[in-house]
């Protein structure tokens, strides 16, 4: 504003710090009519060294492709996580029921129980999500480190949960710790699992320390994120299609409201969801929330020389439909439907994700993925149940005995 008031035709900002585009509200953008460009101090010295101080420069805005090849990677990771997590959760739940049925003489010994989600829990969860999102919007620089710490702990737990079944099948490292009275260790866990726990914790610590290394840290974040999503899909269980419908519809409204409605309620005119997911432009820490899958743009672009842009997909866009996929897998086994519901819901999720990508390309703005994923998965599952004449039992999740031949 000062530069424009002084008669400047443009503004070039040279900085020794990280290059962050300056942000403002809609009114301020309307008042500014001159272009603004950013240049690092190192690049300025290189330009002077190569061309001398009598250098002339011009602004150029290269065209960017509507879609990037990284969408293929995000699609494979998301659909693969939903399919694997849903299948694993459903198979695990059915196997537990079968083992409990076989052992009528006593309860089955289980190390970790699935959590059945009730309507009250869904309402409390949504209220917590709304509150946390608003708090992050107003106190981002303080709370972002809390979220990073929670992600490190939960993702290392998820990675351990995913790898421990494989480690237990290894032919070595089966010796146990000696007898002791220490908490947890008094159960004498195998040494291999202790080493695995240390490895998983080390992976999350490495990511936490080097999380801002754009060249490779995103690979660790995606691996930890996929493990976290698989762990959550295995642990959280929706007992009925009615609970699935309630959860998906409530979060559908939540996603649409915070993406499309909040720009009319904030002073800056920005979406609260997009602002929090990508990091506020005026953030002093320049930290990003880790609760997303992120893949760098793969298309060659001159803009990549200045910054490495990423495409993002939130964990909620995987977990919420994934819980419905897991329910469909359990119902398949009970109804002896040859994985019809599981396959149909998984394909519907993939179609919904493709529609999300197309909407992103056409509108060139952040999209609430649940706006497309929820109708695709819910309508497909409901239509299949109606066509098979099983809508009543599919809605309540009851009325079938466990079929052991499909375990």
Secondary structure, DSSP 8 states (H G I E B T S, - for coil): -HHHHTT-SEEEEEESS--------HHHHHH--SEEEEEEHHHHHHHHHHH-SS-----------SS-THHHHHHHHHHHHHHHHHHHHHHHHHHHHHHHHH-TTS----SS--EE--HHHHHHHHHHHHHHHHHHHHSHHHHHHHHHHHHHHHHHHHHHHHHHHHHTTSSS---B-----STTGGG--BHHHHHHHHHHHHHHHHHHHSTT-TTTHHHHHHHHHHHHHHHHHHHEE--SHHHHHHHHHHHHHHHHIIIIIGGGTSTT---HHHHHHH--TT-SS----SSEEEEE--S--GGGGT---EEEEETHHHHHHHHHHHHHHHHHHHHT-TTHHHHHHHHHHHHHHHHHHHHHHHH-S---THHHHHHHHHHHHHHHHHHTT-HHHHHHT-S----GGG-
